[in-house]
Amino acid sequence: MMAANIWQKLVADGYITEEMLEKAKAMRGQNKSGIGFNLALLGADEEDIAKQVAAFYGTEYIDLLSVEVPADALTLITRAKAEALCLFPLKRDGNSAYFAAADPLSPEVSAFVKELKFQAGITAEVGVSPESFIKLAIDQALPKEDKSQMAETLKNLGSEGMDLEVLKDAPQTEDSESVDEAPVIKMCNSLIADAVEKQASDIHIEPFEKTIKIRYRIDGSLIEQPSPPVNYKRAVTSRFKVMARLDIIEKRKPQDGRIKIKVKEKTIDLRVSTLPVVWGEKIVMRILDQSNLQLDLTKLGFEPDELSKFEKAINSPYGIMLVTGPTGSGKTTTLYSALSTINSPDVNIMTAEDPVEYNLPNINQVQINPEADLTFAGALRSFLRQDPDVIMVGEIRDQETAEISIKAALTGHLVISTLHTNDAPTTISRLADMGIQPFYIGSAVIMVVAQRLVRKICAECKKEFAYEPALLKQVGITDAEMSSIKFMKGEGCSACNNTGYRGRVAIYEIMPVDEALKKAIMQGSNATVIKETAVKGGLRTLRETALLKLKAGLTTPEEVMSVTMGE
């Protein structure tokens, strides 16, 4: 093991924190990687750390990605030994040799150097390189059998035996032969199954010159996963394109498709997007798992008083309710939950969506198709001739859609839609900017809901934690609350990928349009006046709602700051 004082020196020099060091040490038992590699997973610069290690031990730092390795050097060590020691051969000159290691003074590396001298008469020197560089070099220069490589990747993914069936595959073509070999199929199926098991929302497959990076978006954050062998880069990309019924020959243009699969009796849709990049095609797959769709309003994160106001709005016979927030803030789930709550045999609900993400029973859902001239505005016009009670518009993007939505709300229909604004009050100004007259806005809008998603502290590693008073004050905690409330934090464990967070909960800013607010809107008041009026009427801001989650021990002050920045 590397001497502990190098890590303490890195802490003292500000390269890492004590907390990062402790987490990196704890991770060794889980991923069998070195401290430097684990620190990189936690956000440190792995190259900088390796350079500091080299300087500390007075040896050379080696950038393995820019080194040409002669073939005779590769005979110095077997792949199995190289992987076990995290050691890579760089050159051989007669009875001298040079290696790169993540930990040049480990007992195992030192024993190998002595053994090489004793058995082969070769004197070896060892420099320092980042562990990820060494692993990559081993994969590229010391290849093992394809089946063994793929088995290792499948083992890392932890889904080798998971039951996955592609429900709708593409017909075979001459160009797709190479991508339908069993190892590639198994690799791609296991990748999807693993992401589903970890409850990821997206899979990112990113090709680079000497590696292919796999990342999952879990609870809003991208987390790196084990990578397949780099020589499978094109085959993996092509296989996913085949599964999504895309043109595998076309590599110069972005393409969009869908994959329908069954994992452990669960039917799952994936929206697939490809994008040409320098080293190939990047693929992003959005996972739409109907079984994970939470349609119970009581479990989304509403405070009791907020839920009461929200339910009153969605049960109104007419008017327009707007849900606002950035992409990925949970708006679709809120809309679907609202529709599911009011869905009954005596209500005709129609939706216009781009795309339709989940199928809702007994609800007429329309997929927007601009190429066929089916726009949000066009769908809305048709809806008004279909005797609707409730209309859901995926997004109000332009003046025409806004005008028809307002008209529908004023003629006896409940309209639910979304806008992209930062908070509830500025939504009113956004409609005005679209050209809607204040009188119509005040008459039609019955509620605006702004929302965000905050990460929840992992229940498996949740502990009481004493935060810095300055941080708590910064988010809005009073001195009295500091002394009376127990604040919590996740220490990081295997269940949460050592992030301390697992799962997310919504925070809401509920703004019903009462008489005072309607008057301010009709007068053409700006967002500042509208917010002041709403606050007087009882508006709880996003920051204030987030603080309730913090005080309840559900999240952290850092998460509150991050999600409600600007409040």
Phi, psi and omega per residue, in radians:
M1 nan 2.564 3.127
M2 -1.237 2.450 -3.097
A3 -0.957 2.428 -3.039
A4 -1.119 -0.496 -3.011
N5 -1.198 -0.341 3.052
I6 -1.137 -0.684 -3.133
W7 -1.242 -0.668 3.081
Q8 -1.126 -0.595 3.092
K9 -1.146 -0.695 3.114
L10 -1.134 -0.622 3.068
V11 -1.146 -0.815 -3.115
A12 -1.099 -0.617 -3.119
D13 -1.447 -0.066 3.067
G14 1.510 0.149 3.123
Y15 -1.274 -0.582 3.139
I16 -2.456 2.934 3.061
T17 -1.815 2.832 3.101
E18 -1.050 -0.650 3.141
E19 -1.126 -0.733 3.103
M20 -1.084 -0.719 -3.119
L21 -1.091 -0.773 -3.129
E22 -1.133 -0.689 3.111
K23 -1.144 -0.726 -3.133
A24 -1.086 -0.686 3.103
K25 -1.136 -0.725 -3.120
A26 -1.155 -0.542 -3.099
M27 -1.257 -0.352 -3.084
R28 -1.019 -0.654 -3.120
G29 -1.237 -0.292 -3.100
Q30 -1.677 -0.773 -3.069
N31 -1.906 0.012 3.092
K32 1.031 0.374 3.112
S33 -1.765 2.887 -3.129
G34 -1.319 2.952 -3.113
I35 -1.105 -0.727 -3.134
G36 -1.029 -0.771 3.123
F37 -1.114 -0.756 -3.134
N38 -1.169 -0.607 3.070
L39 -1.096 -0.646 3.098
A40 -1.117 -0.679 3.092
L41 -1.100 -0.474 -3.130
L42 -1.583 0.070 3.040
G43 1.976 -0.088 3.115
A44 -1.338 2.830 3.097
D45 -1.516 1.920 -3.042
E46 -1.121 -0.639 3.137
E47 -1.158 -0.747 3.114
D48 -1.062 -0.729 3.138
I49 -1.101 -0.781 3.141
A50 -1.080 -0.672 3.117
K51 -1.128 -0.693 3.121
Q52 -1.178 -0.658 3.094
V53 -1.102 -0.762 3.134
A54 -1.079 -0.774 -3.141
A55 -1.130 -0.675 -3.118
F56 -1.092 -0.701 -3.099
Y57 -1.667 0.067 3.077
G58 1.168 0.554 3.100
T59 -2.084 3.113 -3.015
E60 -1.532 2.452 2.971
Y61 -1.522 2.352 -3.078
I62 -2.122 2.168 3.035
D63 -1.533 1.613 -3.038
L64 -1.071 -0.466 -3.085
L65 -1.215 -0.278 -3.106
S66 -2.025 0.257 -3.089
V67 -1.825 2.303 3.021
E68 -1.542 2.168 -3.090
V69 -1.851 2.089 3.111
P70 -1.178 2.643 -3.060
A71 -1.062 -0.613 -3.081
D72 -1.187 -0.395 3.118
A73 -1.208 -0.512 -3.073
L74 -1.228 -0.215 3.122
T75 -1.456 -0.088 -3.071
L76 -1.290 -0.365 -3.029
I77 -2.655 2.546 3.076
T78 -1.415 2.809 3.128
R79 -1.086 -0.742 -3.123
A80 -1.050 -0.754 3.129
K81 -1.183 -0.716 3.132
A82 -1.060 -0.742 3.133
E83 -1.184 -0.720 -3.110
A84 -1.122 -0.649 -3.082
L85 -1.684 -0.132 -2.984
C86 0.892 0.997 -3.008
L87 -2.337 2.362 -3.104
F88 -2.302 2.350 -3.139
P89 -1.389 2.350 -3.108
L90 -1.846 -0.771 -3.139
K91 -2.806 2.780 3.081
R92 -2.357 2.257 -3.137
D93 -2.306 1.638 -3.108
G94 1.119 -2.045 -3.136
N95 -1.704 0.310 3.102
S96 -2.074 2.591 3.118
A97 -2.532 2.769 -3.130
Y98 -2.357 2.346 -3.102
F99 -2.212 2.810 2.980
A100 -2.042 2.358 3.135
A101 -2.411 2.691 3.039
A102 -1.293 -0.588 3.136
D103 -2.299 1.558 -2.995
P104 -1.179 -0.349 -3.089
L105 -1.900 0.289 3.107
S106 -1.147 2.630 3.130
P107 -0.982 -0.629 -3.108
E108 -1.196 -0.754 3.119
V109 -1.172 -0.740 3.121
S110 -1.060 -0.702 3.116
A111 -1.134 -0.665 3.123
F112 -1.145 -0.728 3.127
V113 -1.070 -0.755 3.116
K114 -1.132 -0.710 -3.135
E115 -1.137 -0.687 3.117
L116 -1.105 -0.688 3.122
K117 -1.181 -0.757 -3.064
F118 -1.239 -0.750 -3.018
Q119 -1.549 -0.597 -3.054
A120 -2.037 -0.082 -3.137
G121 1.220 0.404 -3.106
I122 -1.816 2.208 3.083
T123 -1.589 2.155 -3.056
A124 -1.994 2.468 2.970
E125 -1.968 2.631 -3.063
V126 -2.250 2.159 3.041
G127 -1.743 -3.033 -3.066
V128 -2.044 2.365 3.041
S129 -2.497 2.663 3.112
P130 -1.034 2.511 -3.104
E131 -1.021 -0.680 -3.136
S132 -1.129 -0.611 3.098
F133 -1.135 -0.742 -3.111
I134 -1.145 -0.767 3.122
K135 -1.063 -0.715 3.122
L136 -1.131 -0.767 3.139
A137 -1.101 -0.706 3.105
I138 -1.080 -0.769 -3.131
D139 -1.090 -0.647 -3.065
Q140 -1.475 -0.685 -3.006
A141 -1.725 -0.365 -3.139
L142 -2.125 1.083 -3.046
P143 -1.171 2.524 3.008
K144 -1.903 -3.084 -3.116
E145 -1.001 2.475 3.141
D146 -0.894 -0.778 -3.098
K147 -1.113 -0.644 3.138
S148 -1.208 -0.715 3.107
Q149 -1.056 -0.829 -3.102
M150 -1.166 -0.657 3.113
A151 -1.059 -0.685 3.125
E152 -1.118 -0.764 3.126
T153 -1.110 -0.764 3.126
L154 -1.086 -0.680 3.116
K155 -1.097 -0.746 3.127
N156 -1.108 -0.666 3.138
L157 -1.195 -0.469 3.107
G158 1.308 0.319 -3.081
S159 -2.292 0.433 -3.050
E160 -0.988 -0.709 -3.073
G161 -1.720 0.156 -3.064
M162 -1.214 2.415 -3.089
D163 -1.361 1.991 3.107
L164 -2.393 2.336 3.131
E165 -2.250 2.243 3.046
V166 -1.427 2.054 -3.020
L167 -1.444 -0.421 -3.112
K168 -2.477 1.747 -3.073
D169 -1.872 2.895 -3.129
A170 -1.544 2.686 3.042
P171 -1.148 2.653 -3.096
Q172 -1.334 2.545 3.040
T173 -2.249 2.944 -3.138
E174 -1.035 -0.624 -3.082
D175 -1.333 -0.278 -3.068
S176 -1.634 -0.001 -3.095
E177 -0.970 -0.838 -3.017
S178 -1.208 -0.362 -3.091
V179 -1.601 -0.008 -3.138
D180 -1.890 0.299 3.024
E181 -1.212 2.547 -3.027
A182 -0.893 -0.780 -3.116
P183 -1.049 -0.690 -3.117
V184 -1.211 -0.760 3.116
I185 -1.046 -0.808 -3.125
K186 -1.104 -0.707 3.135
M187 -1.079 -0.853 -3.081
C188 -1.176 -0.727 3.101
N189 -1.091 -0.744 -3.124
S190 -1.179 -0.601 3.114
L191 -1.081 -0.822 3.127
I192 -1.131 -0.806 -3.115
A193 -1.063 -0.690 3.130
D194 -1.127 -0.738 3.129
A195 -1.121 -0.703 3.114
V196 -1.122 -0.749 -3.135
E197 -1.087 -0.623 -3.132
K198 -1.513 0.087 3.104
Q199 1.026 0.721 3.053
A200 -1.308 2.621 3.070
S201 -1.650 -0.438 -3.121
D202 -2.526 2.626 3.007
I203 -2.042 2.216 3.081
H204 -1.909 2.195 3.079
I205 -2.077 1.950 -2.940
E206 -2.159 1.973 -3.138
P207 -1.466 2.355 3.022
F208 -2.215 3.107 -3.018
E209 -1.020 -0.801 -3.018
K210 -2.096 0.251 3.125
T211 -2.805 2.922 2.981
I212 -2.208 2.095 -3.032
K213 -1.672 2.351 3.076
I214 -2.021 2.215 3.093
R215 -2.358 2.483 3.040
Y216 -1.911 2.472 2.969
R217 -1.638 1.956 -3.120
I218 -2.126 2.150 -3.111
D219 0.953 0.645 3.064
G220 1.532 -0.159 -3.107
S221 -1.989 2.492 3.087
L222 -1.438 2.260 -3.113
I223 -2.192 2.173 -3.088
E224 -1.236 2.509 -3.103
Q225 -2.125 2.938 3.080
P226 -0.991 2.422 -3.095
S227 -1.682 2.527 3.026
P228 -1.267 2.867 3.086
P229 -0.975 2.439 -3.040
V230 -1.091 -0.475 -3.130
N231 -1.267 -0.097 3.061
Y232 -1.685 0.120 -3.015
K233 -0.954 -0.954 -3.090
R234 -1.213 -0.648 -3.109
A235 -1.143 -0.714 3.128
V236 -1.126 -0.791 3.118
T237 -1.038 -0.826 -3.115
S238 -1.126 -0.670 -3.136
R239 -1.082 -0.774 3.127
F240 -1.147 -0.607 3.097
K241 -1.166 -0.670 3.077
V242 -1.100 -0.804 -3.131
M243 -1.058 -0.584 -3.110
A244 -1.568 0.102 3.136
R245 1.036 0.707 3.085
L246 -1.727 2.896 3.119
D247 -1.394 1.894 -3.079
I248 -1.328 -0.259 3.105
I249 -1.360 -0.593 -3.114
E250 -1.345 1.938 -3.118
K251 -2.079 0.021 -3.058
R252 -1.734 -0.240 -3.074
K253 -2.143 2.614 3.022
P254 -1.145 2.585 3.090
Q255 -2.382 2.685 3.105
D256 -2.250 2.444 3.130
G257 -2.734 -3.023 -3.129
R258 -2.398 2.596 3.022
I259 -2.178 2.341 3.084
K260 -2.015 2.146 -3.078
I261 -2.324 2.889 3.020
K262 -2.175 2.124 3.119
V263 -2.104 2.040 3.133
K264 0.861 0.881 3.088
E265 1.236 0.078 3.081
K266 -1.767 2.240 3.073
T267 -1.521 2.233 -3.038
I268 -2.297 2.393 3.050
D269 -1.797 2.502 3.037
L270 -2.176 2.214 3.004
R271 -1.559 2.140 -3.009
V272 -1.924 2.288 3.091
S273 -2.250 2.238 3.066
T274 -1.939 2.614 -3.134
L275 -2.526 2.161 3.099
P276 -1.143 2.229 3.064
V277 -2.214 3.137 -3.002
V278 -1.004 -0.746 -3.012
W279 -1.844 0.402 3.102
G280 2.486 -2.395 3.128
E281 -2.204 2.175 3.051
K282 -1.433 2.402 3.109
I283 -2.102 2.301 2.996
V284 -2.136 2.249 3.126
M285 -2.068 2.060 3.055
R286 -1.492 2.166 -3.097
I287 -1.587 2.099 3.118
L288 -1.948 1.640 -3.078
D289 -1.783 1.795 -3.075
Q290 -1.020 -0.555 -3.101
S291 -1.209 -0.375 3.127
N292 -1.604 -0.068 -3.108
L293 -1.287 2.005 -3.103
Q294 -1.606 1.896 -3.074
L295 -1.895 0.251 3.102
D296 -1.658 1.944 -3.093
L297 -0.982 -0.537 -3.080
T298 -1.260 -0.200 -3.081
K299 -1.952 0.139 -3.100
L300 -1.476 -0.435 -3.114
G301 2.242 0.003 3.104
F302 -1.074 2.393 2.906
E303 -1.260 2.684 -3.056
P304 -0.920 -0.771 -3.127
D305 -1.211 -0.578 3.101
E306 -1.162 -0.747 -3.121
L307 -1.077 -0.700 3.129
S308 -1.071 -0.783 3.121
K309 -1.140 -0.721 -3.111
F310 -1.129 -0.786 -3.133
E311 -1.124 -0.609 3.093
K312 -1.103 -0.714 -3.117
A313 -1.165 -0.788 -3.069
I314 -1.300 -0.200 3.057
N315 -1.736 0.136 3.073
S316 -1.214 2.544 -3.135
P317 -1.274 -0.400 -3.133
Y318 -2.732 2.986 -3.096
G319 1.986 3.026 3.136
I320 -2.124 2.290 3.061
M321 -1.990 2.255 -3.086
L322 -1.988 2.340 3.057
V323 -1.940 2.234 -3.025
T324 -2.236 2.664 -3.134
G325 2.760 2.875 -3.138
P326 -1.238 2.958 3.059
T327 -1.020 2.354 3.123
G328 1.470 0.258 -3.122
S329 -1.672 0.088 3.067
G330 1.620 0.255 -3.099
K331 -1.072 -0.749 -3.111
T332 -1.049 -0.750 3.128
T333 -1.088 -0.724 3.117
T334 -1.107 -0.767 3.137
L335 -1.107 -0.829 -3.135
Y336 -1.100 -0.655 3.115
S337 -1.139 -0.697 3.108
A338 -1.097 -0.789 -3.137
L339 -1.129 -0.707 3.138
S340 -1.122 -0.594 -3.128
T341 -1.176 -0.680 -3.083
I342 -1.698 0.017 -3.125
N343 -1.222 2.124 3.107
S344 -2.697 2.847 -3.082
P345 -1.048 -0.410 -3.091
D346 -1.675 0.210 3.141
V347 -2.147 2.247 3.094
N348 -1.680 1.847 -3.116
I349 -1.851 2.290 3.128
M350 -2.265 2.427 -3.129
T351 -2.223 2.551 2.992
A352 -2.076 2.059 -3.001
E353 -2.338 2.655 3.089
D354 -2.510 1.593 -0.017
P355 -1.659 3.076 2.957
V356 -1.319 1.944 -3.044
E357 -1.481 -0.702 -3.138
Y358 -2.368 2.543 3.104
N359 -1.536 2.181 -3.130
L360 -1.862 2.257 -3.097
P361 -1.116 2.426 3.046
N362 1.133 0.339 3.087
I363 -2.127 2.322 -3.109
N364 -1.472 1.846 -3.074
Q365 -1.859 2.294 -3.107
V366 -1.998 2.247 3.086
Q367 -1.524 2.108 3.105
I368 -1.158 2.407 -3.122
N369 -2.473 1.516 -3.101
P370 -1.007 -0.564 -3.140
E371 -1.111 -0.493 3.090
A372 -1.718 0.261 3.135
D373 1.099 0.493 3.048
L374 -1.799 1.646 -3.114
T375 -1.772 3.052 3.071
F376 -1.030 -0.781 -3.121
A377 -1.121 -0.741 3.131
G378 -1.123 -0.725 3.112
A379 -1.110 -0.718 -3.138
L380 -1.072 -0.731 3.117
R381 -1.051 -0.743 3.131
S382 -1.173 -0.653 3.134
F383 -1.010 -0.706 -3.067
L384 -1.146 -0.283 3.072
R385 -1.701 0.081 -3.080
Q386 -1.925 0.361 3.088
D387 0.903 0.974 -3.109
P388 -1.465 2.682 2.943
D389 -1.765 -0.751 -3.116
V390 -2.243 2.339 3.114
I391 -2.131 2.269 3.026
M392 -1.989 2.168 3.099
V393 -1.910 2.126 -3.065
G394 -0.900 -0.736 -3.139
E395 -2.813 2.385 3.007
I396 -1.550 1.851 -3.023
R397 -1.805 -0.345 -3.030
D398 -2.578 3.036 -3.080
Q399 -1.105 -0.703 -3.099
E400 -1.077 -0.808 3.121
T401 -1.118 -0.695 3.124
A402 -1.096 -0.763 -3.109
E403 -1.120 -0.758 -3.132
I404 -1.192 -0.638 3.112
S405 -1.112 -0.772 3.116
I406 -1.106 -0.749 3.131
K407 -1.053 -0.772 3.138
A408 -1.096 -0.706 -3.128
A409 -1.157 -0.536 -3.105
L410 -1.511 -0.109 -3.109
T411 -2.020 0.538 2.979
G412 1.631 0.374 3.115
H413 -2.135 2.551 2.994
L414 -1.563 2.137 -3.133
V415 -1.992 2.290 3.086
I416 -2.129 2.274 -3.114
S417 -2.688 -3.115 -3.133
T418 -2.225 2.738 3.012
L419 -2.436 2.762 3.077
H420 -1.767 1.649 3.025
T421 -2.386 2.925 -3.052
N422 -1.392 -0.540 -3.135
D423 -2.623 3.107 -3.077
A424 -1.166 -0.844 -3.096
P425 -1.033 -0.675 -3.098
T426 -1.238 -0.212 3.084
T427 -1.119 -0.649 3.111
I428 -1.082 -0.783 3.120
S429 -1.110 -0.618 3.132
R430 -1.105 -0.720 3.090
L431 -1.116 -0.701 3.101
A432 -1.110 -0.695 3.102
D433 -1.103 -0.469 3.114
M434 -1.348 -0.125 3.103
G435 1.790 0.185 3.122
I436 -1.484 2.279 -3.113
Q437 -1.181 2.448 -3.122
P438 -0.922 -0.626 -3.124
F439 -1.061 -0.760 -3.128
Y440 -1.225 -0.629 3.110
I441 -1.097 -0.847 -3.124
G442 -1.110 -0.572 -3.112
S443 -1.364 -0.567 -2.998
A444 -1.669 -0.695 -3.016
V445 -1.323 2.186 3.129
I446 -1.850 -0.370 3.130
M447 -2.866 2.535 2.972
V448 -2.170 2.316 -3.131
V449 -2.125 2.058 3.006
A450 -1.734 2.534 -3.119
Q451 -2.595 2.759 3.031
R452 -2.480 2.957 3.027
L453 -2.023 2.244 3.053
V454 -1.934 2.493 3.121
R455 -1.270 2.438 3.119
K456 -1.602 2.531 3.075
I457 -1.122 2.365 -3.140
C458 -1.060 2.207 -3.121
A459 -1.191 -0.422 -3.078
E460 -1.317 -0.521 -3.077
C461 -2.201 0.428 -3.107
K462 -1.265 2.224 3.137
K463 -2.415 2.686 3.020
E464 -1.156 2.453 -3.051
F465 -2.476 2.426 3.121
A466 -1.668 1.755 3.127
Y467 -1.359 2.756 3.064
E468 -1.083 2.275 3.141
P469 -0.955 -0.622 -3.131
A470 -1.080 -0.691 3.129
L471 -1.161 -0.754 3.142
L472 -1.131 -0.686 3.100
K473 -1.132 -0.655 -3.110
Q474 -1.081 -0.620 -3.134
V475 -1.498 -0.206 3.062
G476 2.014 0.290 3.100
I477 -1.495 2.311 -3.125
T478 -1.446 2.889 3.109
D479 -1.048 -0.702 -3.138
A480 -1.115 -0.690 -3.139
E481 -1.206 -0.592 3.130
M482 -1.062 -0.634 -3.084
S483 -1.507 -0.265 -3.055
S484 -1.928 -0.269 -3.065
I485 -1.892 2.407 3.035
K486 -1.597 2.035 3.129
F487 -1.642 2.614 -3.004
M488 -2.102 2.807 3.085
K489 -2.689 2.585 3.066
G490 -1.565 2.246 -3.116
E491 -1.306 -0.394 -3.062
G492 1.755 2.210 -3.139
C493 -2.677 3.123 -3.112
S494 -1.147 -0.497 -3.114
A495 -1.173 -0.481 -3.088
C496 -2.034 0.345 -3.118
N497 0.998 0.560 3.115
N498 1.052 0.453 3.104
T499 -1.646 -0.382 -3.055
G500 1.506 -0.061 -3.135
Y501 -2.176 2.553 3.039
R502 -2.672 2.047 -3.092
G503 1.515 2.897 3.117
R504 -2.375 2.754 3.092
V505 -2.352 2.553 -3.104
A506 -1.450 2.559 2.932
I507 -2.053 2.479 -3.010
Y508 -2.187 2.618 2.973
E509 -2.104 1.788 -3.023
I510 -1.688 2.100 -3.115
M511 -2.182 1.540 3.030
P512 -1.227 2.535 3.139
V513 -1.600 1.697 3.094
D514 -1.541 -3.062 -3.061
E515 -1.088 -0.732 -3.133
A516 -1.117 -0.735 -3.130
L517 -1.221 -0.675 3.107
K518 -1.064 -0.712 3.125
K519 -1.102 -0.772 3.129
A520 -1.102 -0.693 3.139
I521 -1.148 -0.802 -3.102
M522 -1.141 -0.424 3.093
Q523 -1.414 -0.051 3.130
G524 1.347 0.482 -3.116
S525 -1.113 2.628 3.118
N526 -1.368 3.086 -3.050
A527 -1.091 -0.591 -3.129
T528 -1.121 -0.811 3.135
V529 -1.151 -0.710 3.136
I530 -1.085 -0.724 3.133
K531 -1.152 -0.758 3.129
E532 -1.048 -0.728 3.128
T533 -1.138 -0.734 -3.133
A534 -1.148 -0.693 3.133
V535 -1.117 -0.710 3.083
K536 -1.075 -0.532 3.133
G537 -1.482 0.051 3.069
G538 1.874 0.225 3.128
L539 -1.089 2.270 3.016
R540 -1.808 2.095 -3.060
T541 -1.262 2.945 3.101
L542 -1.022 -0.722 3.133
R543 -1.098 -0.751 -3.123
E544 -1.148 -0.656 3.093
T545 -1.192 -0.703 3.113
A546 -1.085 -0.635 3.120
L547 -1.124 -0.558 3.074
L548 -1.122 -0.668 3.097
K549 -1.189 -0.644 3.109
L550 -1.128 -0.809 -3.118
K551 -1.164 -0.463 3.127
A552 -1.453 -0.020 3.118
G553 1.384 0.323 -3.108
L554 -1.546 -0.481 -3.087
T555 -2.511 -3.038 -3.043
T556 -2.028 2.805 3.094
P557 -1.099 -0.579 3.111
E558 -1.087 -0.704 3.137
E559 -1.209 -0.671 3.084
V560 -1.060 -0.797 3.126
M561 -1.073 -0.792 -3.070
S562 -1.114 -0.768 -3.014
V563 -1.419 -0.521 -3.094
T564 -1.944 0.527 3.129
M565 -1.016 2.356 -3.132
G566 1.684 -0.157 3.117
E567 -1.313 nan nan
